[in-house]
């Protein structure tokens, strides 16, 4: 209510909350931006929080449904990470070069590495928070869930690997030939001196 031309007290509170939210959001985005080139550190951080989650589930001996759902989500993210952005089977997109005279087309992922890491990290954090609510601790026989998840993982990865072989793409950068400046050998360096 506006009395005497002044601002409503609620407007000041909502303005302060929105300013605080904006500041917090900007700091969070700044941290994400700074972490983008730190690939090894990001994955070490993920390994630590995943280990903390595993220890939590082991200690409470429960929350197997949450862990199973997390595992299904991880499979879905892994498939997107290993798949090309344009699937040649579905969209008839460009194929990778098979001869030396073909044009170079780099492998572009459907889910980039940073988004893969970020989604995994968020999912593990959410699953960890859910382990503090007893409503999510549904009693199940966990070996059956583990067996079903393993069957699902193996069949999905088999299909993905067959797709990679069929369309001749490798979604990893290690082991690929790199082109760049050739370092001169000691014979060439010595011969060029006067």
N, C-alpha and C positions, 0 to 999 in steps of 0.2 A: 504494500500500500504506500502510495506517495503522499506524504504529509508535508505541507509547506514548501513544496518545490524541491525537497531533498531526495536523495536516492534511498531506495528500499534497503534495509539492512541485509536482506537475503541476497541482493545483487552483489554486495561486497564479498560475501562468503563464497558465492558461486564463482565470482571473478577470481578470487584467491585460489580456489580449488582448480579452476581451469588453468590458471597460470602455473600452479605447482605441477599439474599433470603435463602441461606442455614442456616445462623444464625437465621433468623426469623422462619424458619421451625423447627429448633431444639428447640428454646424457646417455640414455640407453642406445640410441642410434649411433652416437659418437663412439661408444665402446664397440659396437658391431662393426663400424667402419674401420676402426683401428685393428680389429682382430682379423679382418679379411685377408691380408697377406700372410698372417701367421698360421699357416696350415698345420704344421706340426704341433704347435701349442694348442690350437683349437681341438685337434683330435686327442691330445693328451687330456685336456679338460673333459672332453666327452667320455673318455675311458674311465676317468676318475669318478664322474657322476654316475656312470653305468655300474661301476663297481660298488658304489655306495648303495645304489638301488638293489643290486643283487644281494648284498649283505643284509639290507633291510628285509627283503622278502625271505631270505634264509633264516634270519633271527626270529621273525614272527611266525614262520611256518604257515603262510597264508597268502592271499591275494594272487592266487594262480590265474584267475580269470583276467585280472588286470595285466598280468605278465603275458598271458596268451594273446590278448588284444594288442599289447605293445609289440609282440613278435610278428603278428599279422601286419601291423602297420609298417614295421621295419622291412618286411618282405616287399610290400607295395612300394616303399621308397627306394629300395635297392633295385627293383625292376625299372623304375623311372630313371634312376641314376645310370644304369647300364644300357638304356635304350637310346637310340639316336632321336634327335628332335623331330626329324622327318622320317617316318618309318617307310622304307621302300616297299614293303609288302602291302601296306594299307593305302598309302597315298600316292604310290608310284613316283616317289620323290627321286632326287638324284642319287646315283650309285657312287660308291667310292671308286677311285681310279684303280684299274687292274694292270695297266701297262705304263711304261715310262713316258709315253707320249700323251697320256690322259692328263687332264687338268687336275691340280691338287685341290682336294676338298677336305678340310679338316673335320674331324669327328666333333659334332656339337651334340651335347647331351640334352635329353628332355628335361632333366633336373640337374642344374649345375652343382658342383661340389659344395659351394658355400651354402646353398639352400638345402642340400642333402644333410650337411652337418647341422644346420640350424633347426631343421625339422626333427632330426633325431634327438637333438639336445632338448628341444621343447617337449617332445613326447616323453622322454625319460623323466624330465622334471615334473610333468603333469602326473605321470604314473606314480612317481614318488610321493607326491602330495596326496593322491588318492589312497595310498596305503595307510593314511592316518584316519580314514573313515571306515568304521566297521561295516557299514552298509555294503561296501564293495568286496567284502571278504566272503564270497560265496563258497560254501564247501563243495569241492570237486575232487575227483581222483586224478591228481596231477600227472601221473605217468601216461594216461590216455591222451591228455592235452599235449604233452611233450611229443608223444609218438605221432599224433595227427599233425602237429606243427612241422616235425621233421619230414614227414611224407609230403606235405605241402611245399616245404622249402626245396626238397630235392626235385620234385616234379616241375616246379616253377623254374628253378635254375637250369634244369635239363632243357626245357623248352627255350629259355633265353640263350643258352649256349648254342643250341641248334640254329637259332635265328642268327646269331653272330657268325657262325660258320657259313650259313647259306648266303648271307649278304656280305661276307668278308669284311667285317669291321672289328676293331679292337678298341674297347672303350677306355683303355688305360694308356698313359703316356710313357710309363717305364718300359724299356725293351724296344721302343720304336727308334728308328734311325733318325738322328738329328742332323740338320744341315746348318752350317754356319761357317764362320771363318776358319780356314785350315791353318793350324799352327805350322810355321816353317820348321823343317827338320834342321838338325845341326849342320848337315852338309850344305843345305841351301843358304842358311844364315851366314856360314863362313865364306861361301863363294861370292856372296853379294858385297862383302866388304872390300874396300880398295887395298 
